[in-house]
Amino acid sequence: MIGPVTYEFEAPLWLWSARKTDAWMFVSLPTQVADEVLDLVGETGRGFGSVRVEVSIGASVWRTSIFPSTDTYVLPVKKAVRVAEGLDVGDPVRVRLDLVDL
């Protein structure tokens, strides 16, 4: 088991174009962070290659998973967090991401 691994970064919030009516919004991990995560978890990711994380955005903290995308991982940002933190599409989001269950 690997000890706690934490990343901090800022990235824009974006809307998943495949299901705009559902308003699924995400933040993409910077490529360097995604590469390090992949190096750590390798092929041991959960369903769909997901990785369990604990996330902090502003005062909001929750557990979720990041999911592999074309060249990075994406982090879903749930509506309750977006409302609590006053976030909308295109806003820069400061993220603290802790890998859990490694």
N, C-alpha and C positions, 0 to 999 in steps of 0.2 A: 504494500500500500504506500502510495506517495503522500507526503505531507501536503498541507494546504498550498494551493497555487492561485495567486491573485493577479489580475490584470486590471489596469485602469486605462481608459481611452475615451475619446470623444468622437462621435459619428452622427450623421444626420438620420432622423427618423423618416422611413419611407413606407409607402402603401403598397401592399402586394397587388399587382395588377391583375392577377388571375381571378381574384374574388373581391373586387372593389366594393360590392354591396355589403360584404361582411366586415369591411374595415379592419382587416388584419394588417397590423403595422409592425415593422421590424427595424432593427439596427444591424448593420453588417459589421462584423469584427474586422479590424485592420488586417491586411494580409499577413503581416509579421506575427500578430497574435494568433491568427488562425493556424499558421504553420507550426507554431510552438504547441498549440493545443493538439493538433494532429500528431505531432511527434510524441507527445505524452500519452495519448490514448490509443494511438495506432488503430488497429482493427478491432479494438475491444469496445467500441461505441455501442450504445444500446440500439433499439429499433430505429431504422432509417439512418443509422450512424450518429444518432443524437448523443449529446454529452450533458449530464446533469450539472447544473450550476446554481449558485445563489447570487442574486443580482441586487445591487443598490443603485438607484437613480434618485438623487435628492434624498428625501426622507423615507422613500419607499424601498422596502426590502422584501424579496420573495424568492421562491425556488421555482425553477423551470428547467428547460433544456435548450441548448443551442443545436441547430441543425445544419448539416453540410449543404452548401449551395455550390454554384459553379466554381468559384475560386476562393471561397471563404466559408465561414459559418455565419448563420443569421440568428439573431436573438429576437424572439417575439416580445413585444411590449404590450401588455394587456391594457384594456380600456381603463380600468380602475387606476392604474399607475399614470396613464396619460392624463386623465382628469385631475388626479391629485397633484401632479407636477406641472400642470398647465402646458402640456406638450401637444404639438400638431405636426403634420407632415412637413418635412423640411427643416424642422427645428434641430439645432445641434443638441445632442444628448450626452451628458457626462456619465459614463458607466463604470461601475466597479463590479468585476466579475470574478467570483470564486468558483473554481472547479471543485465539485464534491464527489464523494464516493469513488475516488481513484484507487 
